[in-house]
Amino acid sequence: YKMAKDKNIDLEYGLLGENLLIDYNPYSLTPKSQLLIGEVVLEIVQNCTICKSLTKIDNKLPKLLKDDRGVFAKVIKSGLISDGDKIYLKKELAIS
């Protein structure tokens, strides 16, 4: 959202369909990598793809988010996440 704001694109939080916003770009992590946030363990399933419907919001948005779109993850261990919790890479799988 900060990237969009810096380019004068006004987005409301949640408009891109995210459930959790973190100050970290997990886009470079491989599927099955795990993040520990608070009490929660998330496993990366896949990178999000750029949706053509983003151009309905702003024509510049797909190019802006190309390398920073986010990921889909599944919950391995549920629990509480609090604002300010640190994010740890619990497990990262090497690409073979």
C-alpha positions as CSV (number, residue, x, y, z in Angstrom):
1,Y,0.0,0.0,0.0
2,K,2.9,2.3,0.7
3,M,4.3,1.6,-2.8
4,A,0.9,2.5,-4.3
5,K,0.6,5.6,-2.2
6,D,4.1,6.7,-3.3
7,K,2.8,6.6,-6.9
8,N,-0.4,8.5,-6.0
9,I,-2.6,5.4,-6.3
10,D,-5.2,5.4,-3.5
11,L,-6.0,1.9,-2.2
12,E,-8.1,0.9,0.8
13,Y,-6.6,-1.8,3.0
14,G,-8.0,-5.2,2.0
15,L,-8.8,-4.2,-1.6
16,L,-6.2,-6.6,-2.9
17,G,-7.7,-9.5,-1.0
18,E,-5.0,-9.9,1.6
19,N,-5.7,-11.4,5.1
20,L,-2.4,-10.4,6.7
21,L,0.0,-7.6,5.9
22,I,3.6,-7.9,7.0
23,D,6.6,-5.7,6.6
24,Y,8.5,-8.4,4.7
25,N,8.3,-9.5,1.1
26,P,8.0,-13.4,1.2
27,Y,7.8,-13.5,-2.6
28,S,11.3,-15.0,-3.0
29,L,10.5,-17.9,-0.6
30,T,9.9,-21.3,-2.2
31,P,6.7,-23.2,-1.6
32,K,6.7,-25.2,1.7
33,S,8.9,-22.6,3.3
34,Q,7.5,-21.8,6.8
35,L,7.2,-18.5,8.7
36,L,6.7,-18.1,12.4
37,I,4.7,-15.0,13.4
38,G,3.7,-14.8,17.0
39,E,2.2,-18.2,17.9
40,V,1.4,-18.9,14.2
41,V,3.2,-21.1,11.7
42,L,2.4,-20.4,8.0
43,E,3.5,-22.4,5.1
44,I,4.0,-20.8,1.7
45,V,1.8,-22.5,-0.9
46,Q,2.5,-20.3,-4.0
47,N,3.2,-16.8,-5.1
48,C,0.2,-14.7,-6.0
49,T,-0.1,-13.9,-9.7
50,I,-0.9,-10.5,-11.1
51,C,-4.6,-10.2,-11.8
52,K,-5.8,-8.3,-14.9
53,S,-8.6,-6.8,-12.8
54,L,-5.9,-4.6,-11.0
55,T,-6.1,-2.3,-14.1
56,K,-9.6,-1.5,-13.1
57,I,-8.2,0.2,-10.0
58,D,-5.2,1.8,-11.8
59,N,-3.4,1.0,-15.0
60,K,0.0,1.3,-13.3
61,L,-0.9,-1.2,-10.5
62,P,0.1,-4.5,-12.2
63,K,3.5,-3.2,-13.2
64,L,4.1,-1.7,-9.7
65,L,3.2,-4.9,-7.9
66,K,4.9,-7.3,-10.4
67,D,7.6,-8.4,-8.0
68,D,5.8,-7.7,-4.7
69,R,2.4,-9.2,-5.0
70,G,2.5,-11.5,-2.0
71,V,1.9,-15.2,-1.4
72,F,-0.8,-17.7,-0.6
73,A,-0.1,-19.5,2.7
74,K,-1.8,-22.1,4.7
75,V,-1.9,-22.3,8.5
76,I,0.2,-25.1,10.0
77,K,-0.2,-24.0,13.6
78,S,-3.0,-21.5,14.6
79,G,-2.6,-19.0,17.4
80,L,-2.4,-15.3,18.0
81,I,-0.5,-12.7,15.9
82,S,-0.1,-9.3,17.4
83,D,1.0,-6.0,15.9
84,G,4.7,-5.8,16.1
85,D,5.4,-9.5,16.3
86,K,8.7,-10.5,14.7
87,I,8.7,-12.8,11.7
88,Y,11.1,-15.7,11.6
89,L,11.9,-18.0,8.8
90,K,11.3,-21.4,10.4
91,K,12.0,-23.6,7.4
92,E,13.1,-22.8,3.8
93,L,13.3,-25.5,1.2
94,A,16.0,-25.2,-1.5
95,I,14.9,-25.3,-5.1
96,S,16.2,-28.4,-6.7
